[in-house]
């Protein structure tokens, strides 16, 4: 028995996130740790629950083990409910063969049956690679007020950066008349945030037509949205104000973590009216020793800090030994920084051991040639041996 | 059979009077401890980690905060279709409020009759320890004991009521029990943790009640020592016994010792608690923290030393918090100076206040107070 839901969310979580390199070697991008105790997917999932959307399909494909485990029965987000809740939806075999998800649109198309069970009026399509807090119910109200067929959330970006985004050109009433994917000369600064609301019946029709077209790449941005616009459907841009960050690259992931340390950045995770939920590791509060020196940082449960930490984000169960220095860096769960090691401008992935005296990354001001500078990355489970050096921009996934 | 043939029983209100400052508005079980826990989390998690899948929590009074904390038992994996967490409020005809363990157990006879398990593990909430009960249970069953009592060899906790001191022979059999003996120095004292054959427990309780003998320790344990098989089991890991605000303070400060933390929070045997989903602790530009335990959700702009800060505590700019326990949600204003202070939940200390206690007499600020 399935209760009708006004709105069902479909979360695209199958992407590899290849630009994150070694960080997504063993897990899908939405499962990448963020902000001390979260994973990226906590943001769209928490937004859904806080917005009153309690039926969420998560479309997985690339390296789903960690993501599946993490979502589990959805209990940390209150999505373990009798009606709806969270459901992980991998591609599957049918009587006449089966396919991987060929594109974002095809992923939704293949799960038409899942959506139809809830007989929804609207479908929200989300992606699992952005950090933001957003009330989807306000966007849905906007969608209904405009009697729209499709509403796309947009963020006004600085004009000089607009050519990096998918840009929507709109009329004064915010109705969309043109899509401009990464335009060389942008006409507007309204960037698509990858958040769509559709009338389900309309979307279903376009998905079916798209599937019948053998030349289509079955993608929302490339196929579905242009087809709807060409057919004259009512499409609106929903202006969003607030913090939003795509964490698709090493630099942007590093920046998005550092943004949590900047009091001027709008992303407030301490707001109890819009909590971001995540799976808890059951660790005790963290310990800061007499030898420690901690400033401008965020640190979570299970850590033992004996060294120096400045401008860093420290995840659960991390140990930083005496005389070790961690600056401007991100240290993910379970990693150990041993005595005298120096970690600067780096992302240390999960369960890494940095042996004593090792040096990872460098400050930009210490570089001879600033073009060689970048964030250093150490992949999951790697041991960096004593006195080894990991250069800026370097990415390692094997012991050195 | 699921589980390990043992049903757990936790007495939520025993020892309330020992630490009345913190139990005036709650049960002993729900006294906040260690930055993010409540006392009951230790007994409950120890049981769950030892393979016990059914736990009854016996309550008496002021158990609102306890119910809120436990919920359905999900945080301890005790929200189950079969077994799980069962709250046992006072029950019986006439004046249903029990006075001693004997009456409390009599009140839950129905529950005990309906349990399929053949053994009962009883624990209170005044013991801070992460105990693996499985070797105790195994020994109890293998040796066919009637009663197995867990004990600690250490200095006798001073202000504790009904201290039970055990004399043992070389096999661990209890040969004598002294109650509140005038002992200085170390001895084997009982932790009020018992593994008992269920039928034996019901029999000794019924016997005591028919003779209007109402002390569990004296009339059920001490009196039967020679008629049943009573064995003892030593606990080698850290045990903190809470018997006063002073010992609450001392045991909390023990958490700043890494060895104690490793014994209380070993990897693979976590202490579970209700999760609050706070963001990680934030350290500001001028924060200076040394030798302290800090929970998630704290925002620290001042100085903190030798202290334990619970979830969601704020320490303002220029404030100095030393040797203190700041319980959940308290707000320490700018330029305050606190030394040897315990604040209960949601206390507000306004700007530039100075509060000083002493290590044997910490200042206590009650819940929701504004200083």
Boltz contact constraints between the chains, C-beta under 6 A:
constraints:
  - contact:
      token1: [A, 36]
      token2: [B, 280]
      max_distance: 6.0
  - contact:
      token1: [A, 37]
      token2: [B, 280]
      max_distance: 6.0
  - contact:
      token1: [A, 269]
      token2: [B, 279]
      max_distance: 6.0
  - contact:
      token1: [A, 270]
      token2: [B, 279]
      max_distance: 6.0
  - contact:
      token1: [A, 275]
      token2: [B, 277]
      max_distance: 6.0
  - contact:
      token1: [A, 277]
      token2: [B, 277]
      max_distance: 6.0
  - contact:
      token1: [A, 280]
      token2: [B, 275]
      max_distance: 6.0
  - contact:
      token1: [A, 282]
      token2: [B, 270]
      max_distance: 6.0
  - contact:
      token1: [A, 282]
      token2: [B, 272]
      max_distance: 6.0
  - contact:
      token1: [A, 284]
      token2: [B, 265]
      max_distance: 6.0
  - contact:
      token1: [A, 285]
      token2: [B, 35]
      max_distance: 6.0
  - contact:
      token1: [A, 285]
      token2: [B, 36]
      max_distance: 6.0
  - contact:
      token1: [A, 285]
      token2: [B, 293]
      max_distance: 6.0
  - contact:
      token1: [A, 285]
      token2: [B, 294]
      max_distance: 6.0
  - contact:
      token1: [A, 285]
      token2: [B, 295]
      max_distance: 6.0
  - contact:
      token1: [A, 286]
      token2: [B, 294]
      max_distance: 6.0
  - contact:
      token1: [A, 287]
      token2: [B, 293]
      max_distance: 6.0
  - contact:
      token1: [A, 288]
      token2: [B, 289]
      max_distance: 6.0
  - contact:
      token1: [A, 288]
      token2: [B, 292]
      max_distance: 6.0
  - contact:
      token1: [A, 290]
      token2: [B, 290]
      max_distance: 6.0
  - contact:
      token1: [A, 290]
      token2: [B, 291]
      max_distance: 6.0
  - contact:
      token1: [A, 294]
      token2: [B, 283]
      max_distance: 6.0
  - contact:
      token1: [A, 294]
      token2: [B, 289]
      max_distance: 6.0
  - contact:
      token1: [A, 295]
      token2: [B, 283]
      max_distance: 6.0
  - contact:
      token1: [A, 295]
      token2: [B, 287]
      max_distance: 6.0
  - contact:
      token1: [A, 296]
      token2: [B, 285]
      max_distance: 6.0
  - contact:
      token1: [A, 297]
      token2: [B, 283]
      max_distance: 6.0
  - contact:
      token1: [A, 298]
      token2: [B, 280]
      max_distance: 6.0
  - contact:
      token1: [A, 298]
      token2: [B, 282]
      max_distance: 6.0
  - contact:
      token1: [A, 299]
      token2: [B, 280]
      max_distance: 6.0
  - contact:
      token1: [A, 299]
      token2: [B, 281]
      max_distance: 6.0
  - contact:
      token1: [A, 300]
      token2: [B, 280]
      max_distance: 6.0
  - contact:
      token1: [A, 300]
      token2: [B, 296]
      max_distance: 6.0
  - contact:
      token1: [A, 301]
      token2: [B, 296]
      max_distance: 6.0
